[in-house]
Amino acid sequence: MKLKSIFSLTLLALTLMVWGQPGAVTKKILSPAGQSKASGEKLTYLERIQANPRKDRYAFALKGNALGWITHEYGLGLEYKMNPQWTVEGGVASFGTAPHIPYMKRLFGIESLVGFHSNQPLQILVNAQAKVFLQNAAFQNGFYLGLYGQYKPYREEIGYYTADQQLIAFDTYRRHADLGLMTGWQTRAAETVLLDFYTGLAFRSTQRQGVKEILIATPNGGYINGLELLPKESANSPVLLAGARIGWLFKK
């Protein structure tokens, strides 16, 4: 009986000792996804910068546009974060090689002249943008407004051969200059992967000069197919902007 009483008292004392200890406080941290984490778990980089956007170390985004040949925009560009809310972006694209010629002719409304001399030099498209981010810092989940500008040339040397095989060539061209406003949304798919979706409206100025096919009399009384240069033309029109880009982020 005495042994039983001693055991009971010992059990009671251990119980009181445990209850008397300060309660273990579990610190909760709210992640951007709304899920709480225990203090022992480490936040991801994206969770840390969402809590403090100015701590983002990435300042450059190398951006690609796989569908640039459809949206008629640059294929490779660079976006630089000047401060947490402002960025500038520039891009280029080259064309003029054989696989692009049929597409570019359709794009610019230039008819293929069969049987004539043709030469398309390498040509460069240039794109420039400036953005201000209204919701979150740049390169994070948020909307932006921006200025948009682009210069897109097309040039082709077209000519014909006279009866004595002399080449008569003309320089034809079509140039598009766009200036407008855009709005978009950027999101981080991963720590170093950026997605950029945008739309907008631009004012386009077009200048062009082409040729037309004619018949030219030869000294022997026959005719050959020749070309005649058309007057220069210009036009202005609105154009809708839309597209998506993917970027790879780099630190300062």
C-alpha positions as semicolon CSV with decimal commas, in nm:
position;residue;x (nm);y (nm);z (nm)
1;M;0,000;0,000;0,000
2;K;0,284;0,231;0,086
3;L;0,458;0,150;-0,245
4;K;0,138;0,227;-0,434
5;S;0,110;0,568;-0,263
6;I;0,471;0,655;-0,347
7;F;0,412;0,567;-0,718
8;S;0,095;0,780;-0,727
9;L;0,272;1,080;-0,573
10;T;0,562;1,047;-0,820
11;L;0,324;1,038;-1,119
12;L;0,139;1,344;-0,988
13;A;0,465;1,536;-0,946
14;L;0,579;1,459;-1,304
15;T;0,241;1,570;-1,435
16;L;0,263;1,901;-1,249
17;M;0,620;1,956;-1,376
18;V;0,509;1,913;-1,737
19;W;0,210;2,142;-1,698
20;G;0,423;2,398;-1,521
21;Q;0,661;2,443;-1,818
22;P;0,600;2,751;-2,043
23;G;0,387;2,663;-2,342
24;A;0,587;2,597;-2,662
25;V;0,498;2,881;-2,899
26;T;0,474;2,782;-3,265
27;K;0,539;3,087;-3,479
28;K;0,334;3,094;-3,798
29;I;0,445;3,265;-4,119
30;L;0,190;3,337;-4,386
31;S;0,313;3,257;-4,733
32;P;0,183;3,441;-5,040
33;A;-0,024;3,138;-5,130
34;G;-0,211;3,176;-4,798
35;Q;-0,060;2,866;-4,636
36;S;0,096;2,898;-4,292
37;K;0,444;2,763;-4,225
38;A;0,611;2,673;-3,900
39;S;0,907;2,894;-3,804
40;G;1,144;2,606;-3,865
41;E;1,063;2,598;-4,237
42;K;1,250;2,819;-4,482
43;L;1,058;3,055;-4,710
44;T;1,120;3,030;-5,083
45;Y;1,283;3,320;-5,266
46;L;0,951;3,423;-5,422
47;E;0,782;3,427;-5,080
48;R;1,058;3,643;-4,934
49;I;1,048;3,904;-5,208
50;Q;0,669;3,919;-5,197
51;A;0,697;4,011;-4,830
52;N;0,961;4,273;-4,921
53;P;0,962;4,347;-5,297
54;R;1,263;4,578;-5,277
55;K;1,482;4,284;-5,175
56;D;1,459;4,130;-5,524
57;R;1,817;4,096;-5,650
58;Y;1,726;4,039;-6,017
59;A;1,762;4,345;-6,240
60;F;1,781;4,209;-6,598
61;A;1,551;3,986;-6,802
62;L;1,671;3,828;-7,126
63;K;1,343;3,786;-7,313
64;G;1,243;3,568;-7,604
65;N;0,941;3,586;-7,829
66;A;0,893;3,256;-8,011
67;L;0,585;3,389;-8,190
68;G;0,749;3,714;-8,299
69;W;0,718;3,616;-8,665
70;I;0,338;3,601;-8,612
71;T;0,299;3,915;-8,397
72;H;0,553;4,094;-8,622
73;E;0,776;4,185;-8,329
74;Y;1,126;4,120;-8,201
75;G;1,258;3,771;-8,132
76;L;1,522;3,851;-7,868
77;G;1,530;4,140;-7,622
78;L;1,648;4,269;-7,285
79;E;1,446;4,435;-7,007
80;Y;1,629;4,639;-6,738
81;K;1,479;4,737;-6,401
82;M;1,579;5,099;-6,340
83;N;1,409;5,100;-5,998
84;P;1,139;4,881;-5,837
85;Q;0,858;5,043;-6,041
86;W;1,019;5,135;-6,376
87;T;1,176;4,927;-6,653
88;V;1,300;4,987;-7,007
89;E;1,304;4,717;-7,274
90;G;1,457;4,681;-7,615
91;G;1,463;4,407;-7,877
92;V;1,573;4,328;-8,230
93;A;1,490;4,079;-8,502
94;S;1,662;4,009;-8,830
95;F;1,513;3,886;-9,155
96;G;1,596;3,877;-9,522
97;T;1,716;3,520;-9,563
98;A;1,543;3,289;-9,809
99;P;1,296;3,113;-9,570
100;H;1,154;3,448;-9,461
101;I;1,105;3,607;-9,801
102;P;0,768;3,454;-9,900
103;Y;0,626;3,538;-9,557
104;M;0,761;3,893;-9,560
105;K;0,620;3,953;-9,907
106;R;0,274;3,846;-9,791
107;L;0,311;4,058;-9,478
108;F;0,401;4,372;-9,670
109;G;0,169;4,311;-9,966
110;I;0,446;4,274;-10,223
111;E;0,364;4,053;-10,517
112;S;0,626;3,809;-10,634
113;L;0,748;3,903;-10,981
114;V;0,840;3,578;-11,156
115;G;1,140;3,586;-11,386
116;F;1,294;3,907;-11,251
117;H;1,617;3,973;-11,065
118;S;1,561;3,991;-10,687
119;N;1,790;4,052;-10,392
120;Q;1,685;4,089;-10,028
121;P;1,957;4,216;-9,792
122;L;1,964;4,136;-9,421
123;Q;1,727;4,371;-9,240
124;I;1,681;4,462;-8,873
125;L;1,360;4,527;-8,679
126;V;1,402;4,748;-8,368
127;N;1,162;4,760;-8,072
128;A;1,170;4,984;-7,759
129;Q;0,940;5,004;-7,455
130;A;0,918;5,188;-7,120
131;K;0,697;5,050;-6,841
132;V;0,566;5,167;-6,504
133;F;0,433;4,903;-6,264
134;L;0,118;4,999;-6,076
135;Q;0,057;4,706;-5,840
136;N;0,378;4,532;-5,736
137;A;0,741;4,589;-5,816
138;A;0,873;4,503;-6,161
139;F;0,947;4,135;-6,238
140;Q;0,681;4,025;-5,989
141;N;0,308;3,955;-6,008
142;G;0,154;4,282;-6,123
143;F;0,008;4,504;-6,394
144;Y;0,189;4,777;-6,585
145;L;0,135;5,059;-6,833
146;G;0,389;5,142;-7,099
147;L;0,501;5,330;-7,407
148;Y;0,562;5,121;-7,718
149;G;0,771;5,198;-8,025
150;Q;0,888;4,984;-8,317
151;Y;1,055;5,031;-8,656
152;K;1,008;4,750;-8,909
153;P;1,164;4,782;-9,256
154;Y;1,144;4,569;-9,567
155;R;1,370;4,636;-9,865
156;E;1,420;4,445;-10,187
157;E;1,619;4,513;-10,501
158;I;1,411;4,412;-10,805
159;G;1,530;4,439;-11,162
160;Y;1,509;4,309;-11,517
161;Y;1,755;4,237;-11,798
162;T;1,745;4,431;-12,125
163;A;1,775;4,268;-12,467
164;D;2,155;4,302;-12,447
165;Q;2,155;4,148;-12,095
166;Q;2,211;4,471;-11,903
167;L;2,058;4,469;-11,552
168;I;1,817;4,753;-11,471
169;A;1,744;4,740;-11,096
170;F;1,514;4,935;-10,864
171;D;1,524;4,968;-10,486
172;T;1,177;4,896;-10,347
173;Y;1,083;4,923;-9,981
174;R;0,809;4,930;-9,724
175;R;0,869;5,078;-9,377
176;H;0,645;5,060;-9,070
177;A;0,697;5,293;-8,772
178;D;0,468;5,222;-8,471
179;L;0,413;5,438;-8,161
180;G;0,150;5,365;-7,898
181;L;0,040;5,268;-7,548
182;M;0,034;4,922;-7,395
183;T;-0,080;4,748;-7,080
184;G;0,026;4,410;-6,951
185;W;0,080;4,170;-6,666
186;Q;0,403;4,008;-6,550
187;T;0,430;3,701;-6,330
188;R;0,717;3,492;-6,195
189;A;0,678;3,130;-6,298
190;A;0,993;3,048;-6,098
191;E;1,273;3,235;-5,925
192;T;1,448;3,308;-6,256
193;V;1,160;3,268;-6,506
194;L;0,938;3,564;-6,600
195;L;0,619;3,559;-6,809
196;D;0,494;3,879;-6,974
197;F;0,150;3,915;-7,137
198;Y;0,047;4,243;-7,302
199;T;-0,193;4,423;-7,531
200;G;-0,228;4,778;-7,658
201;L;-0,297;5,015;-7,943
202;A;-0,043;5,192;-8,165
203;F;-0,042;5,449;-8,444
204;R;0,138;5,319;-8,754
205;S;0,304;5,530;-9,020
206;T;0,382;5,345;-9,344
207;Q;0,604;5,453;-9,631
208;R;0,644;5,245;-9,945
209;Q;0,768;5,244;-10,300
210;G;0,718;4,958;-10,544
211;V;0,734;4,867;-10,910
212;K;0,492;4,749;-11,171
213;E;0,543;4,514;-11,464
214;I;0,543;4,662;-11,816
215;L;0,627;4,558;-12,172
216;I;0,935;4,718;-12,328
217;A;0,996;4,722;-12,705
218;T;1,326;4,579;-12,831
219;P;1,528;4,701;-13,134
220;N;1,433;4,391;-13,334
221;G;1,062;4,466;-13,303
222;G;0,988;4,236;-13,012
223;Y;0,900;4,294;-12,647
224;I;1,049;4,197;-12,315
225;N;0,901;4,209;-11,967
226;G;1,032;4,512;-11,782
227;L;0,966;4,711;-11,466
228;E;0,871;5,067;-11,390
229;L;0,915;5,242;-11,055
230;L;0,593;5,359;-10,891
231;P;0,555;5,689;-10,703
232;K;0,630;5,693;-10,330
233;E;0,329;5,645;-10,102
234;S;0,257;5,700;-9,734
235;A;-0,031;5,602;-9,508
236;N;-0,132;5,614;-9,140
237;S;-0,346;5,363;-8,954
238;P;-0,414;5,219;-8,605
239;V;-0,277;4,876;-8,519
240;L;-0,363;4,639;-8,233
241;L;-0,078;4,511;-8,015
242;A;-0,090;4,171;-7,842
243;G;0,158;3,906;-7,745
244;A;0,340;3,704;-7,481
245;R;0,708;3,676;-7,392
246;I;0,920;3,459;-7,163
247;G;1,223;3,595;-6,982
248;W;1,521;3,459;-6,791
249;L;1,627;3,677;-6,497
250;F;1,982;3,775;-6,405
251;K;2,118;3,949;-6,096
252;K;2,293;4,284;-6,097
